[in-house]
Amino acid sequence: MIHLTEKAIRAIKSSLEEENLSPEDTYLRIGVTGGGCSGLSYNLSFEKERAEDDAIVEQGGISLLIDGKSKFFLMGLTLDYTSGLNGKGFVFSNPNAVGTCGCGQSFSA
């Protein structure tokens, strides 16, 4: 469903450590909401609880939560992390996106 690169896994684990959270009892929620310059925006957040309709994806010691509404837009997504000259942050490579904005944080489907 969603693929995390090794760089993304390291960045997520580092963020968990910085916030004194344990990957064993903390989920990374990835979702989509309306907004952004292209119509839909990605959201990432750490959570301790899951909802009934959440799908759980386990990769590299990270437990991802994806809500039922976001699943359709995130199928096949690759989450990467970059720390290059243009800044650092997560990079979303989404095969469902028909258009993206310049910052890469919003898309249209």
N, C-alpha and C positions, 0 to 999 in steps of 0.2 A: 504494500500500500504506500508507505513512505520510506524513503531511504535516507539514512544519516551517513555522511562521510566521516572518515576518521577525524578530520579537523573539526567537524561540528560536534562530534562526541567529546573530544578533548575540551572544546570551548564550553559545552554544557556542563561537564563535570567541574571545570574550573569555576564557572558561575555558581554552581551548587556549593562548592567549597567556600567561595567568597561570602556567600550568604548563610554559611553555617547550616546547610541543609544536607540531608543524606539522600543519595540516589535510591536507597532501599525503601524509603517511605515518602518520596516526593516524586510527583509526576511532572513532566513537561507537557503542558497543553499547547497544541498547535491548532489554530482555528482561522476562520475567515469571517470578516464582518463587512457590511456595506460601508463604503467610504473610500477615501484616497482619490488621487487624481484620475485613476483608471476605473473606478467603480467598486472594487473589492480590495480589502486590505488584509494582510497576514497579521496574526497575533500570536505571540509566544508568552507564556507565563508559567511559573511554578505553582503547583497546587498540591494539597494534601488529600483532597477528597475527589472522588469521581462520581459522575452522574450515571444513571441507569443506561442511557442511550450512548454512552461513550464507548468507542472502540479503543482497545489497548494494543499498542505495538511495542514490542521489546527489541531493542538493538543496542549492543555494546554496553549493557548495564544501565541503559536509559529506558524508562517507561514513558511512552508517549500516550497522551489522551487526545482523541479526535471526536468531536461531537457529531451527532447524526447529520446535521445540516452541512457541516464543512466537509464530510467525507467525499461527496461528489466532486468538489472543487480541488481536493488534495490528492486524489488517486494518482499514483505515479510520481509524486513530488520528490525531488532530491533536495535535502537541506545541507548546505555546505557552510563553511566559515572562511572568511578571508581577512588578512591583516596586511594588505598591500598599501601602496602609495596613495590610493584613492580612499583610504580609510579602512576601518575594520568593522566587521559585523557579519551577520548571517546572510547568506545568499540563497534565494529560493529559485529553483529550476523546476518550473511547472509545465508539463506537457498539455495541460488543459487551458492554459492562458493563451488567448488569441491576441492580446495586446498587453504591454506593461508600461509603466511610467519610467522615467529616467532613473529614479532612485532604486527601483526594483522592489519596493515595499508594497506596491499595489498592482492590480492586474484586472483585466476584463476576460470574461469567459463566454 
